[in-house]
Every structure is written in C-alpha cells, then in structure tokens.
C-alpha cells in the first residue's frame, strides 16, 4: 500500500526534530563536562588540599606566616641554645678570635651582664677585655635565593665600654656582619644592603684608640637588659650565606660583655616583592674625648 505525501512529510519532520534534539542534548552535556574539567583544574577537593598541604609541610617543616610582602611561603630557622652544656657551642656555630686574648664566644648560663639569658638557661656570651680584641661568632649557613622577606631577629644584652661625655661615641662595640661569598669575607650588614627595623646600632666607635672596628656604627654602652633587634637581610645567589656577631675592643678600659639569645631567621620560598630597607641616619664622625677611669672589672 502506498503512503500519502502528507504522511511522508510528517515522518520527515519528526525525524529532523529528533536529530536536532539529540544534537542539542549532546552539546549541553559536552559543555557541562568541559565546565567541570575547568573547575577541577583550578581547585582541588578537601582531600586533595590536605594531601597537597602534607607535601608542602614535608618540603618546609616549619612554614610560618610572612612578616613582609607576599610570597609562596616562608622558611624559619630559630634557636635558643638551651640544649647544650656551657661553654659548648651548638652544631653549625663557629667562634674565632682574630685578635686578642681568650676566651672565645661561648654559651653561658650565669655572670654579667644580667640577666644571663633571654630564655633560660643559656645564651651566647663574649667578654669585653681591657685590651685590643676582635672576637667573632659565625652562625648557620643559610641559602637565601629569594630577595623577599628575609629577616633576622635576635635578643641581645650588652654592657660595652662607651664614652661618659658623648652619647654618640663608643670605645668597645658589637656589630652584625654578613658573608655574601660563602663565608670567605664578611661586611657590615648595612654595607651589603640590609636595614634595621628595630634595635639598630646606637654608637660610633672612636677612631683614635686602636679598635678593629674604629669609625664604624656599632652597639655600645649599656642596653639595660635584653632588647630585640630585627633586621632585613639581603639575599644573594650563594648556598652558604652566613651571619656574624663581632665584638671588638680597644687597648684600655673594659665592660661586662655581650650576650645574644633567641636567634630567628625567616626567608622566602617563591617570588615576591622585596622588603624595603630603612634609611640609616648618618652620625657625625666621633672625635677623641677624655677617657674616664673605668670601674674595676668584676671577678
């Protein structure tokens, strides 16, 4: 039996509509799948976030919040030196006397200046003798490759011989230095681009009394107990960046000494904006002043 033209036309329209419906449904499904793939590429599930966090923790055992400008995350290394038996130094620290009599830098749990430590029982200690001396304490080797948020914090207590008549002049003093070539040579932290945030140098060492750091800015006088120093540390492309605490004295007079404790260094992993270095206020060049008779040194 032959079908009518009207019936054949109706069947074709139904077939075309079915094909268009299938095509539209396929396009919608493909769009949904694509959107889901894009969303998954930009984020992870809570379980994946936890696993990723575990991997980051394995790479950086002690990540801490940044204290400067954003970067990926920060490493921190700190120590209070309370696990060693005085006068031993912790592993990775080195004491040398470039000039002058013993002792060298040691860990100490008693004596002057007081208190003997920021966190009991121990702190690093060096004496301030009545003789020309140059006594150095080198810290850990740190690899600082990102010039972002590298910051050193430590606590210090010093009573070093200074002028009684001029508050700007010190006779014996301490400085912070940094090696940019793996420990072969050291320069003052300010000379290599560092900058103090708090607790910076407070004197200039007299230039006419034989001090190994004559004419330089330094810590001198009496801090009156432990004070906090925070300094921005410049990064250099070297695997062995070193920080040095250096105490130098002149030929006469003495003080109680210098204590350093609770050392913390934080450095960035990943790109970020460098921390600005504060401008150091220049001080006038010190002139020779009459020296007062020093008090007897405690036994």
BELLINSUL-V991323 format. One record per residue. N is the residue number from 1. RES is the residue in three letters. SS is DSSP state (a for helix, b for strand, c for the rest). PSI is psi as a letter, one per 30 degrees, with the letter a starting at -180 (NA if undefined). D_CENTER is the distance of its C-alpha to the mean C-alpha in Angstrom with 2 decimals. Layout:
BEGIN
n->N res->RES ss->SS psi->PSI d_center->D_CENTER
n->N res->RES ss->SS psi->PSI d_center->D_CENTER
END
This chain:
BEGIN
n->1 res->UNK ss->c psi->k d_center->95.49
n->2 res->UNK ss->c psi->k d_center->93.89
n->3 res->UNK ss->c psi->k d_center->90.94
n->4 res->UNK ss->c psi->l d_center->91.31
n->5 res->UNK ss->a psi->e d_center->89.19
n->6 res->UNK ss->a psi->e d_center->87.73
n->7 res->UNK ss->a psi->e d_center->86.52
n->8 res->UNK ss->a psi->e d_center->84.95
n->9 res->UNK ss->a psi->e d_center->83.09
n->10 res->UNK ss->a psi->e d_center->81.75
n->11 res->UNK ss->a psi->e d_center->80.43
n->12 res->UNK ss->a psi->e d_center->78.59
n->13 res->UNK ss->a psi->e d_center->76.90
n->14 res->UNK ss->a psi->e d_center->75.75
n->15 res->UNK ss->a psi->e d_center->74.38
n->16 res->UNK ss->a psi->e d_center->72.49
n->17 res->UNK ss->a psi->e d_center->70.96
n->18 res->UNK ss->a psi->e d_center->69.87
n->19 res->UNK ss->a psi->e d_center->68.22
n->20 res->UNK ss->a psi->e d_center->66.39
n->21 res->UNK ss->a psi->e d_center->65.22
n->22 res->UNK ss->a psi->e d_center->63.84
n->23 res->UNK ss->a psi->e d_center->62.07
n->24 res->UNK ss->a psi->e d_center->60.47
n->25 res->UNK ss->a psi->e d_center->59.40
n->26 res->UNK ss->a psi->e d_center->57.84
n->27 res->UNK ss->a psi->e d_center->55.88
n->28 res->UNK ss->a psi->e d_center->54.58
n->29 res->UNK ss->a psi->e d_center->53.47
n->30 res->UNK ss->a psi->e d_center->51.71
n->31 res->UNK ss->a psi->e d_center->49.85
n->32 res->UNK ss->a psi->e d_center->48.71
n->33 res->UNK ss->a psi->e d_center->47.50
n->34 res->UNK ss->a psi->e d_center->45.61
n->35 res->UNK ss->a psi->e d_center->43.92
n->36 res->UNK ss->a psi->e d_center->42.89
n->37 res->UNK ss->a psi->e d_center->41.45
n->38 res->UNK ss->a psi->e d_center->39.41
n->39 res->UNK ss->a psi->e d_center->38.13
n->40 res->UNK ss->a psi->e d_center->37.19
n->41 res->UNK ss->a psi->f d_center->35.38
n->42 res->UNK ss->a psi->f d_center->33.16
n->43 res->UNK ss->c psi->l d_center->32.42
n->44 res->UNK ss->c psi->l d_center->32.67
n->45 res->UNK ss->c psi->l d_center->34.48
n->46 res->UNK ss->a psi->e d_center->32.81
n->47 res->UNK ss->a psi->e d_center->33.40
n->48 res->UNK ss->a psi->e d_center->31.78
n->49 res->UNK ss->a psi->e d_center->28.76
n->50 res->UNK ss->a psi->e d_center->28.41
n->51 res->UNK ss->a psi->e d_center->28.79
n->52 res->UNK ss->a psi->e d_center->26.23
n->53 res->UNK ss->a psi->e d_center->23.73
n->54 res->UNK ss->a psi->e d_center->24.53
n->55 res->UNK ss->a psi->e d_center->23.82
n->56 res->UNK ss->a psi->e d_center->20.37
n->57 res->UNK ss->a psi->e d_center->19.65
n->58 res->UNK ss->a psi->e d_center->20.95
n->59 res->UNK ss->a psi->e d_center->18.66
n->60 res->UNK ss->c psi->j d_center->15.48
n->61 res->UNK ss->c psi->f d_center->16.39
n->62 res->UNK ss->c psi->i d_center->13.80
n->63 res->UNK ss->c psi->k d_center->13.25
n->64 res->UNK ss->b psi->l d_center->12.09
n->65 res->UNK ss->c psi->k d_center->13.02
n->66 res->UNK ss->c psi->k d_center->11.15
n->67 res->UNK ss->c psi->f d_center->10.26
n->68 res->UNK ss->c psi->c d_center->11.16
n->69 res->UNK ss->c psi->l d_center->13.84
n->70 res->UNK ss->c psi->k d_center->15.32
n->71 res->UNK ss->c psi->a d_center->14.66
n->72 res->UNK ss->c psi->e d_center->16.12
n->73 res->UNK ss->b psi->l d_center->13.67
n->74 res->UNK ss->b psi->k d_center->10.09
n->75 res->UNK ss->b psi->k d_center->9.23
n->76 res->UNK ss->b psi->k d_center->7.70
n->77 res->UNK ss->b psi->k d_center->8.23
n->78 res->UNK ss->b psi->l d_center->9.33
n->79 res->UNK ss->b psi->k d_center->12.36
n->80 res->UNK ss->c psi->g d_center->14.91
n->81 res->UNK ss->c psi->g d_center->17.19
n->82 res->UNK ss->c psi->g d_center->20.28
n->83 res->UNK ss->c psi->f d_center->21.81
n->84 res->UNK ss->c psi->l d_center->22.78
n->85 res->UNK ss->c psi->j d_center->25.93
n->86 res->UNK ss->c psi->k d_center->25.58
n->87 res->UNK ss->c psi->g d_center->25.54
n->88 res->UNK ss->c psi->k d_center->24.04
n->89 res->UNK ss->c psi->l d_center->20.45
n->90 res->UNK ss->c psi->l d_center->18.58
n->91 res->UNK ss->c psi->k d_center->18.80
n->92 res->UNK ss->c psi->f d_center->16.55
n->93 res->UNK ss->c psi->k d_center->16.33
n->94 res->UNK ss->b psi->k d_center->18.77
n->95 res->UNK ss->b psi->k d_center->20.57
n->96 res->UNK ss->b psi->l d_center->22.97
n->97 res->UNK ss->b psi->j d_center->25.28
n->98 res->UNK ss->b psi->f d_center->25.98
n->99 res->UNK ss->b psi->k d_center->28.60
n->100 res->UNK ss->c psi->l d_center->30.30
n->101 res->UNK ss->c psi->l d_center->31.54
n->102 res->UNK ss->c psi->l d_center->29.94
n->103 res->UNK ss->c psi->l d_center->28.16
n->104 res->UNK ss->c psi->l d_center->24.80
n->105 res->UNK ss->c psi->k d_center->21.56
n->106 res->UNK ss->b psi->l d_center->22.34
n->107 res->UNK ss->b psi->k d_center->21.53
n->108 res->UNK ss->b psi->k d_center->23.85
n->109 res->UNK ss->c psi->g d_center->25.29
n->110 res->UNK ss->c psi->l d_center->27.74
n->111 res->UNK ss->c psi->a d_center->28.84
n->112 res->UNK ss->c psi->l d_center->27.74
n->113 res->UNK ss->c psi->l d_center->25.84
n->114 res->UNK ss->c psi->l d_center->26.12
n->115 res->UNK ss->c psi->l d_center->24.79
n->116 res->UNK ss->c psi->f d_center->23.83
n->117 res->UNK ss->c psi->l d_center->20.74
n->118 res->UNK ss->c psi->e d_center->18.54
n->119 res->UNK ss->c psi->j d_center->19.27
n->120 res->UNK ss->c psi->k d_center->22.51
n->121 res->UNK ss->c psi->f d_center->23.61
n->122 res->UNK ss->c psi->l d_center->21.19
n->123 res->UNK ss->b psi->l d_center->18.74
n->124 res->UNK ss->b psi->k d_center->18.22
n->125 res->UNK ss->b psi->k d_center->20.99
n->126 res->UNK ss->b psi->k d_center->22.54
n->127 res->UNK ss->b psi->l d_center->25.87
n->128 res->UNK ss->b psi->j d_center->26.97
n->129 res->UNK ss->c psi->l d_center->30.32
n->130 res->UNK ss->c psi->h d_center->33.27
n->131 res->UNK ss->c psi->l d_center->32.93
n->132 res->UNK ss->c psi->k d_center->30.97
n->133 res->UNK ss->b psi->l d_center->27.92
n->134 res->UNK ss->b psi->j d_center->24.66
n->135 res->UNK ss->b psi->k d_center->22.54
n->136 res->UNK ss->b psi->k d_center->19.30
n->137 res->UNK ss->b psi->j d_center->16.75
n->138 res->UNK ss->b psi->k d_center->14.72
n->139 res->UNK ss->b psi->a d_center->11.98
n->140 res->UNK ss->b psi->l d_center->11.55
n->141 res->UNK ss->b psi->k d_center->12.12
n->142 res->UNK ss->b psi->k d_center->9.61
n->143 res->UNK ss->c psi->j d_center->11.16
n->144 res->UNK ss->c psi->j d_center->9.40
n->145 res->UNK ss->c psi->f d_center->12.52
n->146 res->UNK ss->c psi->k d_center->11.90
n->147 res->UNK ss->c psi->i d_center->11.33
n->148 res->UNK ss->c psi->k d_center->10.33
n->149 res->UNK ss->c psi->g d_center->7.78
n->150 res->UNK ss->c psi->j d_center->4.70
n->151 res->UNK ss->b psi->k d_center->2.89
n->152 res->UNK ss->b psi->k d_center->3.08
n->153 res->UNK ss->b psi->k d_center->6.38
n->154 res->UNK ss->b psi->l d_center->9.42
n->155 res->UNK ss->b psi->k d_center->13.17
n->156 res->UNK ss->b psi->k d_center->15.63
n->157 res->UNK ss->b psi->j d_center->19.42
n->158 res->UNK ss->b psi->k d_center->21.29
n->159 res->UNK ss->b psi->j d_center->24.92
n->160 res->UNK ss->b psi->k d_center->25.39
n->161 res->UNK ss->c psi->k d_center->28.61
n->162 res->UNK ss->b psi->l d_center->28.91
n->163 res->UNK ss->c psi->k d_center->31.93
n->164 res->UNK ss->c psi->f d_center->34.08
n->165 res->UNK ss->c psi->f d_center->35.68
n->166 res->UNK ss->c psi->j d_center->32.89
n->167 res->UNK ss->c psi->f d_center->29.72
n->168 res->UNK ss->c psi->f d_center->27.92
n->169 res->UNK ss->b psi->k d_center->28.70
n->170 res->UNK ss->b psi->l d_center->27.06
n->171 res->UNK ss->c psi->e d_center->28.70
n->172 res->UNK ss->c psi->k d_center->26.14
n->173 res->UNK ss->b psi->l d_center->22.42
n->174 res->UNK ss->b psi->k d_center->18.85
n->175 res->UNK ss->b psi->l d_center->16.35
n->176 res->UNK ss->b psi->k d_center->12.81
n->177 res->UNK ss->b psi->l d_center->13.20
n->178 res->UNK ss->b psi->k d_center->11.81
n->179 res->UNK ss->b psi->k d_center->14.02
n->180 res->UNK ss->c psi->g d_center->14.65
n->181 res->UNK ss->c psi->h d_center->17.64
n->182 res->UNK ss->c psi->g d_center->16.74
n->183 res->UNK ss->c psi->g d_center->17.04
n->184 res->UNK ss->c psi->e d_center->20.40
n->185 res->UNK ss->c psi->l d_center->19.60
n->186 res->UNK ss->c psi->k d_center->16.99
n->187 res->UNK ss->b psi->l d_center->16.76
n->188 res->UNK ss->b psi->k d_center->15.49
n->189 res->UNK ss->c psi->e d_center->12.09
n->190 res->UNK ss->c psi->e d_center->14.39
n->191 res->UNK ss->c psi->f d_center->16.73
n->192 res->UNK ss->c psi->g d_center->14.54
n->193 res->UNK ss->c psi->g d_center->13.63
n->194 res->UNK ss->c psi->l d_center->10.65
n->195 res->UNK ss->b psi->k d_center->11.59
n->196 res->UNK ss->b psi->k d_center->11.53
n->197 res->UNK ss->b psi->e d_center->11.82
n->198 res->UNK ss->b psi->l d_center->13.39
n->199 res->UNK ss->c psi->h d_center->14.58
n->200 res->UNK ss->c psi->a d_center->14.89
n->201 res->UNK ss->c psi->k d_center->17.57
n->202 res->UNK ss->c psi->f d_center->20.99
n->203 res->UNK ss->b psi->l d_center->23.50
n->204 res->UNK ss->b psi->k d_center->24.76
n->205 res->UNK ss->b psi->k d_center->26.06
n->206 res->UNK ss->c psi->k d_center->29.83
n->207 res->UNK ss->c psi->f d_center->30.94
n->208 res->UNK ss->c psi->g d_center->34.23
n->209 res->UNK ss->c psi->g d_center->33.62
n->210 res->UNK ss->c psi->g d_center->32.33
n->211 res->UNK ss->c psi->k d_center->28.62
n->212 res->UNK ss->c psi->f d_center->26.54
n->213 res->UNK ss->c psi->h d_center->24.13
n->214 res->UNK ss->c psi->k d_center->27.08
n->215 res->UNK ss->c psi->f d_center->26.67
n->216 res->UNK ss->c psi->l d_center->22.87
n->217 res->UNK ss->b psi->k d_center->20.85
n->218 res->UNK ss->b psi->l d_center->19.55
n->219 res->UNK ss->b psi->k d_center->19.31
n->220 res->UNK ss->c psi->l d_center->22.90
n->221 res->UNK ss->b psi->a d_center->25.48
n->222 res->UNK ss->b psi->j d_center->25.10
n->223 res->UNK ss->c psi->f d_center->22.20
n->224 res->UNK ss->c psi->h d_center->24.66
n->225 res->UNK ss->c psi->a d_center->22.55
n->226 res->UNK ss->c psi->k d_center->18.94
n->227 res->UNK ss->b psi->l d_center->16.91
n->228 res->UNK ss->b psi->k d_center->13.43
n->229 res->UNK ss->b psi->k d_center->11.09
n->230 res->UNK ss->b psi->k d_center->8.36
n->231 res->UNK ss->b psi->k d_center->7.36
n->232 res->UNK ss->b psi->k d_center->6.84
n->233 res->UNK ss->c psi->k d_center->6.09
n->234 res->UNK ss->c psi->k d_center->9.22
n->235 res->UNK ss->c psi->k d_center->10.01
n->236 res->UNK ss->c psi->l d_center->13.18
n->237 res->UNK ss->c psi->i d_center->15.69
n->238 res->UNK ss->c psi->k d_center->15.40
n->239 res->UNK ss->c psi->f d_center->15.09
n->240 res->UNK ss->c psi->h d_center->14.13
n->241 res->UNK ss->b psi->k d_center->11.24
n->242 res->UNK ss->b psi->k d_center->11.12
n->243 res->UNK ss->b psi->k d_center->9.84
n->244 res->UNK ss->b psi->k d_center->12.99
n->245 res->UNK ss->b psi->k d_center->14.27
n->246 res->UNK ss->b psi->k d_center->17.76
n->247 res->UNK ss->b psi->k d_center->20.73
n->248 res->UNK ss->b psi->k d_center->23.92
n->249 res->UNK ss->b psi->l d_center->27.30
n->250 res->UNK ss->c psi->a d_center->30.64
n->251 res->UNK ss->c psi->f d_center->34.16
n->252 res->UNK ss->c psi->l d_center->35.28
n->253 res->UNK ss->c psi->l d_center->34.06
n->254 res->UNK ss->c psi->l d_center->31.34
n->255 res->UNK ss->b psi->a d_center->29.06
n->256 res->UNK ss->b psi->e d_center->27.90
n->257 res->UNK ss->b psi->a d_center->24.55
n->258 res->UNK ss->b psi->k d_center->20.80
n->259 res->UNK ss->b psi->k d_center->18.94
n->260 res->UNK ss->b psi->k d_center->15.24
n->261 res->UNK ss->b psi->l d_center->14.40
n->262 res->UNK ss->b psi->i d_center->12.28
n->263 res->UNK ss->b psi->k d_center->8.97
n->264 res->UNK ss->b psi->k d_center->6.29
n->265 res->UNK ss->b psi->k d_center->3.07
n->266 res->UNK ss->b psi->k d_center->4.01
n->267 res->UNK ss->b psi->l d_center->5.74
n->268 res->UNK ss->b psi->k d_center->9.28
n->269 res->UNK ss->b psi->j d_center->12.57
n->270 res->UNK ss->c psi->l d_center->15.37
n->271 res->UNK ss->c psi->l d_center->16.28
n->272 res->UNK ss->c psi->a d_center->15.40
n->273 res->UNK ss->c psi->k d_center->15.56
n->274 res->UNK ss->c psi->k d_center->13.09
n->275 res->UNK ss->c psi->k d_center->11.65
n->276 res->UNK ss->c psi->k d_center->14.06
n->277 res->UNK ss->c psi->k d_center->13.40
n->278 res->UNK ss->c psi->k d_center->15.49
n->279 res->UNK ss->c psi->k d_center->18.56
n->280 res->UNK ss->c psi->k d_center->18.83
n->281 res->UNK ss->c psi->k d_center->22.28
n->282 res->UNK ss->c psi->k d_center->24.35
n->283 res->UNK ss->c psi->l d_center->26.18
n->284 res->UNK ss->c psi->l d_center->29.63
n->285 res->UNK ss->c psi->k d_center->30.21
n->286 res->UNK ss->c psi->k d_center->31.21
n->287 res->UNK ss->c psi->l d_center->34.78
n->288 res->UNK ss->c psi->k d_center->36.31
n->289 res->UNK ss->c psi->l d_center->37.08
n->290 res->UNK ss->c psi->k d_center->39.46
n->291 res->UNK ss->c psi->k d_center->37.72
n->292 res->UNK ss->c psi->l d_center->38.61
n->293 res->UNK ss->c psi->j d_center->39.74
n->294 res->UNK ss->c psi->k d_center->36.81
n->295 res->UNK ss->c psi->l d_center->37.38
n->296 res->UNK ss->c psi->k d_center->38.19
n->297 res->UNK ss->c psi->k d_center->35.20
n->298 res->UNK ss->c psi->k d_center->35.24
n->299 res->UNK ss->c psi->NA d_center->36.51
END
